[in-house]
Amino acid sequence: MGSLRLDRGQIEVVDDAMAEVLRRKTPAERIQIGFAIWRSARDMLIAHLKRTHPDWSIETVEKEVARRLSHGAV
């Protein structure tokens, strides 16, 4: 295994074996994986906000989720 480089310009280091697995995926499979990760993050954020703010309506929760996931653009 090669050396793993961590610096300010690199957030994560992908293991060589995992990188090879991802290289073998089709573009459609990689998009599907990315969407599944995004959907999971969204679901976890919804659950967190509902638990943290039980008084918020679902509309308020969804607006806050959109705001956070868009980095404030929405």
C-alpha positions as CSV (number, residue, x, y, z in Angstrom):
1,M,0.0,0.0,0.0
2,G,1.3,3.5,-0.9
3,S,1.7,6.3,1.6
4,L,-1.4,8.3,2.6
5,R,-1.0,12.0,2.2
6,L,-3.0,14.3,4.5
7,D,-2.8,18.1,4.1
8,R,-5.1,21.1,4.0
9,G,-6.0,20.5,0.3
10,Q,-7.1,16.9,0.9
11,I,-10.2,16.1,3.0
12,E,-10.1,12.3,2.6
13,V,-7.7,9.6,1.6
14,V,-9.3,6.8,-0.5
15,D,-7.7,3.4,0.1
16,D,-6.1,2.0,-3.1
17,A,-8.4,-1.0,-3.0
18,M,-11.5,1.1,-2.7
19,A,-10.3,3.4,-5.5
20,E,-10.0,0.4,-7.7
21,V,-13.5,-0.8,-6.9
22,L,-14.8,2.7,-7.8
23,R,-12.8,2.8,-11.0
24,R,-14.6,-0.4,-12.1
25,K,-18.0,1.2,-11.6
26,T,-19.9,2.6,-14.6
27,P,-20.6,6.3,-14.6
28,A,-24.3,5.5,-13.9
29,E,-23.3,3.3,-10.9
30,R,-21.1,6.1,-9.5
31,I,-23.9,8.6,-9.8
32,Q,-26.3,6.1,-8.1
33,I,-23.8,5.8,-5.2
34,G,-23.4,9.6,-4.9
35,F,-27.2,10.0,-4.9
36,A,-27.6,7.3,-2.2
37,I,-25.0,9.1,0.0
38,W,-26.8,12.5,-0.5
39,R,-30.2,10.9,0.3
40,S,-28.8,9.3,3.4
41,A,-27.3,12.6,4.6
42,R,-30.7,14.3,3.9
43,D,-32.6,11.6,5.8
44,M,-30.2,11.9,8.8
45,L,-30.5,15.7,8.8
46,I,-34.3,15.5,8.7
47,A,-34.2,13.1,11.7
48,H,-31.8,15.3,13.6
49,L,-33.8,18.5,13.0
50,K,-37.1,16.8,14.0
51,R,-35.5,15.5,17.2
52,T,-33.8,18.9,17.9
53,H,-36.8,21.0,17.1
54,P,-40.0,18.9,17.8
55,D,-42.1,22.1,17.6
56,W,-41.1,22.7,13.9
57,S,-43.6,21.8,11.1
58,I,-42.4,19.4,8.4
59,E,-42.4,22.4,6.0
60,T,-40.0,24.3,8.3
61,V,-37.8,21.2,8.6
62,E,-37.7,20.7,4.9
63,K,-36.8,24.4,4.3
64,E,-33.9,24.1,6.8
65,V,-32.7,20.9,5.2
66,A,-32.7,22.6,1.8
67,R,-30.9,25.6,3.2
68,R,-28.2,23.5,4.8
69,L,-27.6,21.2,1.9
70,S,-27.4,24.1,-0.6
71,H,-25.0,26.0,1.7
72,G,-27.5,28.7,2.1
73,A,-28.3,29.2,-1.6
74,V,-32.0,28.2,-1.0
